[in-house]
Amino acid sequence: MFEDIMAGRYVTEFIAMAIAHAVAVASPGPDFAVVSRYSVRHGARIATWVSLGIGLGILVHVTYSVLGLALIIHQTPWLYKLLLLVAAAYFFWLGYGALRSQPNREQLGNAKQYAEPNGEQHANILSGSVISVRRAVAIGFLTNGLNIKATMFFLALFTSIISTQTPMAVKAGYGMYLAIATFAWFATLSYLLGRTRIRDILLSHGYWFDRTMGLILWFLAFHLLWQWWLQP
């Protein structure tokens, strides 16, 4: 197997997988909405931990896809419908929290007063919304882990692009790449939105940004419910 890797036998397969993943991860979805919200509201540090949780969630999808469980989920109607409901409920809950966001006059008046590196901490204190690292990772993990669209993506990935004849060790390597690449993408997004002047602009009207992200999450939840309704 090592000789096959060195000879480039899996290079074409890897490139095709990487391109498909890049398109998928850059597309707007629940991961994007959650990272964007936490970048603006809580800063780059917390959003990076959320991004780590999303990367760990990818490993869950990879694991059950490699083991063939994704196909079982897709071919078991009651289980698939149950996962659709659970995911929709979670996205509704996240969206509800974002839609309840209220303007904070003290924050609006002082958000620009505090520049990085301490500005992120001060802005969080002003908004009264400091959250723990553990909670941030859990939010990212659940957001990605419960994303049924990700389940279908990895099912397609491991049944069409990645050959069933590809050794398990190579698939495990693919999985590590997918998790690291996903984390890197959202960590970069966290930095761009959480540690630049973009955050100052968005934070000045942060409650509207929160509500927008909440509406996106609710739209995704309604979409999942619509899929649930259409299931036989």
C-alpha positions in Angstrom: 0.0 0.0 0.0 2.8 2.4 0.8 4.3 1.8 -2.6 0.9 2.6 -4.2 0.7 5.9 -2.2 4.3 6.9 -3.2 3.5 6.0 -6.9 0.6 8.4 -6.8 -2.2 5.8 -7.2 -4.5 7.8 -4.8 -3.5 11.3 -5.9 -6.3 11.7 -8.4 -8.8 10.4 -5.9 -7.5 12.8 -3.2 -7.6 15.8 -5.5 -11.2 15.1 -6.5 -12.2 14.6 -2.9 -10.4 17.9 -1.9 -12.1 19.9 -4.6 -15.6 18.5 -3.7 -14.9 19.3 0.0 -13.7 22.8 -0.7 -16.9 23.6 -2.7 -19.1 22.1 0.1 -17.3 23.7 3.0 -17.4 27.2 1.4 -21.1 27.0 0.7 -23.4 28.8 3.1 -24.9 26.6 5.7 -25.4 26.1 9.5 -21.6 25.9 10.1 -21.0 29.2 8.3 -23.9 30.9 10.1 -22.8 29.8 13.6 -19.1 30.6 13.1 -20.1 34.0 11.6 -22.3 34.8 14.6 -19.8 33.8 17.2 -17.0 35.6 15.5 -18.8 38.9 15.6 -20.5 38.5 19.0 -17.7 36.8 20.9 -14.6 37.4 18.9 -12.0 35.3 17.0 -10.8 33.2 20.0 -14.2 31.7 20.9 -15.1 31.3 17.2 -11.9 29.4 16.6 -13.0 27.0 19.4 -16.3 26.7 17.6 -14.4 25.9 14.4 -12.5 23.2 16.2 -15.8 21.6 17.3 -16.9 21.7 13.7 -13.7 19.9 12.6 -14.3 17.2 15.3 -17.8 16.8 14.0 -16.3 16.0 10.5 -14.5 13.1 12.1 -17.9 11.7 13.2 -19.2 11.8 9.6 -16.0 10.3 8.3 -16.1 7.4 10.8 -19.7 6.3 10.1 -19.2 6.8 6.3 -16.1 4.6 6.3 -17.9 2.0 8.4 -20.9 2.1 6.0 -23.3 3.5 8.5 -24.2 6.5 6.3 -25.7 4.1 3.8 -27.7 2.4 6.5 -29.0 5.8 7.7 -30.0 6.7 4.2 -31.8 3.4 3.6 -33.6 3.3 7.0 -36.5 5.8 6.6 -37.5 6.1 10.2 -33.9 6.7 11.3 -33.4 9.3 8.6 -36.6 11.1 9.5 -35.7 11.1 13.2 -32.3 12.7 12.4 -34.0 15.3 10.3 -36.3 16.2 13.3 -33.4 16.3 15.8 -31.3 18.5 13.5 -34.2 20.8 12.8 -34.9 21.2 16.5 -31.3 22.0 17.2 -31.2 24.6 14.5 -34.4 26.1 15.7 -32.9 26.4 19.2 -29.8 28.1 17.9 -31.8 30.4 15.8 -34.1 31.3 18.6 -31.2 32.4 20.7 -29.9 34.6 17.9 -33.3 36.1 17.2 -33.7 37.2 20.8 -30.6 39.4 20.5 -31.2 42.9 21.8 -29.3 46.1 21.2 -27.0 47.1 24.0 -26.5 50.9 24.2 -23.4 50.6 26.3 -21.9 48.2 23.8 -22.8 50.3 20.9 -21.1 53.3 22.4 -18.0 51.5 23.5 -17.4 48.7 21.0 -14.9 50.8 19.0 -13.2 52.1 22.1 -11.4 48.8 22.8 -9.0 47.8 20.1 -7.4 44.3 19.7 -5.9 42.5 21.4 -8.0 43.4 24.5 -11.0 44.7 22.6 -12.3 41.2 22.0 -12.4 40.5 25.8 -13.9 43.9 26.6 -16.6 43.7 23.9 -17.6 40.3 25.3 -17.8 41.7 28.8 -19.9 44.6 27.6 -22.3 42.3 25.9 -22.5 40.1 29.0 -22.0 37.1 26.8 -18.8 35.4 27.8 -19.0 31.7 27.1 -16.6 28.9 28.0 -14.2 27.1 25.6 -16.0 23.8 26.4 -19.4 25.2 25.4 -17.9 26.8 22.2 -16.5 23.4 21.1 -19.7 21.6 21.9 -21.7 24.1 19.9 -19.5 23.6 16.8 -19.5 19.8 17.3 -23.3 19.6 17.5 -23.9 22.0 14.7 -21.8 19.9 12.3 -22.6 16.5 13.8 -26.4 17.1 13.5 -26.2 18.5 10.0 -28.0 15.9 7.9 -26.7 17.6 4.7 -23.2 16.7 5.8 -24.3 13.1 6.2 -25.5 13.0 2.6 -22.4 14.7 1.4 -20.1 12.2 3.0 -22.3 9.3 1.8 -21.8 10.6 -1.8 -18.1 11.2 -1.2 -17.4 7.7 0.1 -19.5 5.9 -2.5 -18.7 7.8 -5.7 -15.5 9.7 -5.5 -13.6 7.5 -3.0 -13.4 3.9 -4.2 -14.6 1.1 -2.0 -11.3 -0.6 -2.8 -9.3 2.2 -1.2 -7.6 0.8 1.9 -9.0 1.8 5.3 -5.7 3.5 6.3 -5.9 5.7 3.3 -9.5 6.6 4.0 -8.5 7.4 7.6 -5.9 9.8 6.1 -8.5 11.4 4.0 -10.7 11.9 7.1 -7.9 13.6 8.9 -7.4 15.9 6.0 -11.1 16.7 5.8 -11.2 17.6 9.5 -8.1 19.7 9.4 -9.1 21.5 6.2 -12.6 22.2 7.6 -11.1 23.6 10.9 -8.6 25.7 8.9 -11.3 27.2 6.7 -13.6 28.2 9.6 -10.7 29.3 11.8 -9.7 31.7 9.0 -13.2 32.9 8.8 -13.2 33.4 12.5 -10.1 35.6 12.2 -11.4 37.6 9.3 -14.7 38.4 11.1 -13.4 38.5 14.7 -10.1 40.3 14.6 -10.5 42.9 11.9 -12.3 46.2 11.3 -15.1 44.1 9.8 -16.0 43.1 13.3 -16.2 46.8 14.5 -18.7 47.5 11.7 -20.8 44.4 12.4 -20.6 44.8 16.2 -21.9 48.3 16.1 -25.2 46.7 14.9 -24.4 43.2 16.2 -28.0 42.5 17.3 -29.2 42.8 13.6 -26.3 40.5 12.5 -27.4 38.0 15.2 -31.0 38.2 14.0 -29.9 37.7 10.4 -27.9 34.6 11.3 -30.9 33.4 13.4 -33.2 33.7 10.3 -30.7 31.7 8.3 -30.7 29.0 10.9 -34.5 28.9 11.0 -34.6 28.8 7.2 -32.3 25.7 7.3 -34.5 24.2 10.0 -37.7 24.7 8.0 -35.9 23.2 5.0 -35.1 20.1 7.1 -38.7 19.9 8.2 -39.9 20.2 4.6 -37.6 17.3 3.7 -39.1 15.3 6.6 -42.6 16.0 5.3 -41.7 14.8 1.9 -40.2 11.5 3.2 -42.5 8.5 2.5 
